[in-house]
Amino acid sequence: MPAESLIERCTQKVQGRGFSVVLPEGRDERIVKAARRLKDEGIAEPIVLGRAEQIRATATGAGAHLDGIATLDPKQSAKLDDYATAYAATRDDLPLNVARRVVMKPAFFGGMMVRYGDADTMVGGAATATATMILSGTMTVGLLKGVATASSYFLMVIPDFQGQGDKAFIYADCAVNIDPSAEALADIALASAASARGLLGEEPRVAMLSYSTQGSGLGDSVDKVRQALEIARRRAPDLAIDGEFQADSAIIPRVAAKKVKGESSVAGKANVLIFPDLNAGNVAYKLTQYMANAQAIGPFLQGFAKPIADLSRGASVDDIVATTVLTLVQLL
């Protein structure tokens, strides 16, 4: 389906549910404008972090009023000491005053809000480095049970894929992990399957990609992908996951019929593509985006105990709203 249709469908799912989103970058006009739309369209209850006077000045500059939008200064919050105490308790020998200084940083404070149920999700990154968003998420929200690797994915919408109409895929990891180990690659696969289940409206079919299809090639990279597949299958025996596949074997049925040995619930039908490293993933998504005129939405963070999102520094207001929608729908 077109990206607009997918986002519209997801928007309808989350509207009116009373979800809340913490936006830690209250000094950015795009964030304030997005907060206004999230509130007015009934998508979520936004909580904008920052000093009150700075947020008001930002709203004035953006031409957006703050009526009905919650604002919160972490340094003045009644929850600050509780969050600092909880944060210090998870780290040996961390002095409370140091924990307090860490937690009052907006991205960390927002993560603690999500961890303790004071917000349903956090969306940031418009003015914050991805590394900071990952670090704050890891140290506050924490990772999914059994997952040791935070990662990212792109939602790719391919126009008229193979004459079958528009089709959506999950590509991972295209933005975070440079050369994941077999264990980390399994983490990425399992997290991506969970992401796909919430976004695509269909069961994930996960293909572990390589330059080899089930033994047609040799090399350390191929061995890593095979090991990752074995690990993922042990950890999620009911998941439709297979490999190692060349990309055409993963997504084109007639190619899979020639190259893939035996039965496979994934070959030729994959909707989640796991790349062996960042080189492959990043090159693939950009080629797909421009050569196939595809829409690349993301990157989204994944692998966390609760969904949080990282925005591109160049994100528009529309991008921020869409990212919030696609993050919230994973809570359903």
N, C-alpha and C positions, 0 to 999 in steps of 0.2 A: 504494500500500500504506500501511497505517497507519504512523505514525512509529515505534511500538514494534516493528513487524515489520521495518522498514528497519534500525533500530538493532540489533535481534537478528541480522538477517542479516549486517550488517557486523561485529558482535561475533564471530560464528562464524568470519568470514574472518580476523580478526587474532589470535584466541586461539592461544596456543602457538607463535607465530612468533618470539618473543624480541625483539620491538620494544621500544625504550626511549623513555621520555618524560621530559624534564626539566621540573620544576615549580618555577618560580623564587620562589614565595611561601610559603616554609616556615613563616611565622608565622601563617598562616591555617588555622584548624581544618578548614574545608571541604577544603582542599588535602590535609591529612594524612589525613582520612577517605577522600578519593577515591584517594589513593595506596595505602591499605590495600586498597581494593576492586580496583583495577587489578592489584595483586600477587596477591591471593587468587583472583581470577577468571581469572588467566592472560592478561589482556588486554595488559599491557605491564609492563616492568620500570621502576618509577618511580625517578627521581633527584630528591630534594627538596633545594632550595638554601636555605642559611641557616646561622646559627651553630648548632652542635650542641646547646648547652644550650637555645636558644630553640625549636628543633624538638622536643626532648624535652618541654619544658614545654607546647608546643602539643599534642603527642600525648597527654600526660596529661590536659589539659583537654578534649580531644576524646574521651577514652576509647578511643583507638586505639593499639595497640602498633606498634613500628617493626621488628619481627623481619623480616629479609629485605629491608628497604627501604633503599636506598642514600641516604645524606645527604652533602652536600658544602657546605663553606664556601668560596665563591669566593676570599675573602681569604687562605685558607690552602692553596689548591689548588696542587699541583705544576705544573699547566698554566697558571697565571696569567701567568707571564712569557712563555711561548710564545705564548699568545693575545694578550698585549699587543704583542709584537714583530710578530706577523702583522697585527694591527689597525693599528699605526702604519705598517707598510709600504704599506698601501693609501691612506694619506692624507699628502700632501706636507707636510713640515715639522712633523708632529705629534710633539712630544717623547715619549719612551718613558714617562716618569713620568706624563704626562697620559693616554696610552693605557691605562696600568695602572689609573688611577683610573676610567676609563670602563668598562673590561672587568670590573672587580670588582663592578660593579652587577649584581644577579641577572639581570635581563632581558637584559642585554648578554652576560653570561657564558653564560647558557643558549643564546643565539643563536650564540655562538662554538662551543659544544659541538655544536650541530646542524651548523654549517658544516663542522666538521672531523671529523664522523662519530662523535663521542663520545656522541651521542644521536640518535635518529631524528627526533624532533620536539620542539617546546616548546609547552606549553599554559599560558598565563598570562592575567592580566587581572582576576582576582577581586578584587585589591586594587591594581591598576595601571591607569593611564589608557590608553585605546585608543591615544592619540597616542604614548605611550611604547612600547607594544608594536609599533606600526608603525615607529617610528624605530629601535628596537633591531633589529627584523627586517631592515629595509632596510640598516642599517649593518653587520650581521654576516652573516646568511644570504644577503642579496642578493636581487635580483629574477630572475625567469625570463629566460632569454636572449630578447632582442627585446622584453621588456616593460619599460616605464619608469614604470608606475603601479601601486602597491599599491592594492588595493580590497577590497570585502567582498561577501558574499552571504548570503542566508537560504535555508535549505532549508524550503520551504513544503509541507505535506501537507494537501491539500484533501479533506475527507470526501465520499465518494460524488459525485465530480466528474461532472456531467452524466449522472448515472445509471450511470456506468461503474465505480463503486467508487472507493476512495481513490486519489489521484494525487499524485505529488510533482513539484514544480517548483523550479528555481533562480531566485531573484529577485536582481538586482544592478543598480547598487550602491545599497544602502539605508542605509548607515551612515557612509561615509567621504568620498567625493568630492562636493563641493557642486555644482560646475558643470563637469564634465569637458569638455575640448576634444574635437574629433573624434578625435585621436590617442589620447587617454586613454580615450575611450569604446570604441575598437577594442581597446585593452589589456584593458579590463574584459570585453568580449565573449569574447576569446580565453581569458582566465584562467577565466571562468565555464564555458566549454565544457570545459576541462580538469577543473574541479571536478565538473561534471555527469557526466563520463565515469567518474570514480572512485566517485561516490556512487549514481547512479540505476540502474546496471546496464543502461543502454541508451545508444545513441549520442545525443549532444546535437543538438538542433534549435533553433537560436538565432534568436530574433526581436528585431530592433531596433525598439523601441516609440516611438510618437509620437502626436500628435493627428491625424496624417495617414496615410492608407493609399495608398502608391505614387502620390503626386501629388495626392491629394484636398484637401490643405491646403498653405498657403504660410507661410513665416516662417523666421527665422534658426535656430530650434531644429530645424525639419524639415531644413534644409540641413545642419546639423551631423550629424544622424543618418544622412543619406544619405552624407556624406563618411566617417563612421565605418564604414559598411557597405563602402564601396569599399576603405578601408584594410585592414579585416579580411579581405576576400576576397583581396586581393593577398598578404597575409601567410599565409593559411591557405586555399589554393584548394580543398582537399578537404573543408572544413568545411561542414556544412549550416547556412547562415546567410542570412537574407533580411530584407527590410524596404523602406521603413519601413512599419510596420503599426500600426494602432490595436489595442488589446488584444484586442478581440473577433475581429478578423481573424487574430490570431496563434494563438488557442486554440480557436475554434469552427469546425468544418469548414463548416457551412452558411453562416456569415457570410463565411468566406474565399472560398467558391465564388461569392458575389455581388460581393465587393469587389476581389478580387485578380486582376490581369491576368496571364494566362499560367500556365505551370506553376511550382509551388513545392514543394520538399520540406519546407518549414517551415510555410507558411500553414495555419492550422487545426490544426496538430499540434505546435506549439512546446512544449518542456519547459524552455527557458532563456529568461527574459524580461529584456532589458536596457533599463533605463529611461534617459531622456535626461538626468536630473539627480537630485540627492538629494531635492528636493521630491517629484517623482513617485514615486521608489522608496520613500521612507519612508512617504508617505501610502498607497501601494498595499499595502505589506505589512501595515500596521496595519489597514486596512480589511478586507483578506482575512482576517486573523487573527480579527477579532472579528465581522464580519458573516457570514463563511462558517464560523465556528467551526473555523478551520484551526489547525494547529500550526505555529508559527514557530520554527524551530531555528536559532540563530545570534545575532549575526552571526559568520561565519567570515572570517578573512583569506585573501586569495588573491593570486596574482601573484608569490609568492616562489619562489626556486630550490628550496627544500624546504618541505613543508607546516608551518606553525605556526598556532596558534590564539589568538584573543582571546576571553576570557570576559566575560560581563556581570558587573558589580559585584554583582548580586543572584543570581549563579549558585548553584544548589544542588549538593549532592554528586552527585546523579543527572545534573545538567547537565554537570558537569565530566567525569564518566565518559563520557557520551554524546559530548561534544565530542572527547574524546581518541580514542574509537573512530572517529568520522567523519573525524578528521584522519589517523589511522593508515591507514585503508583506502585513502587516496589514494596511499599508497606501493606498493600492490600493482599 
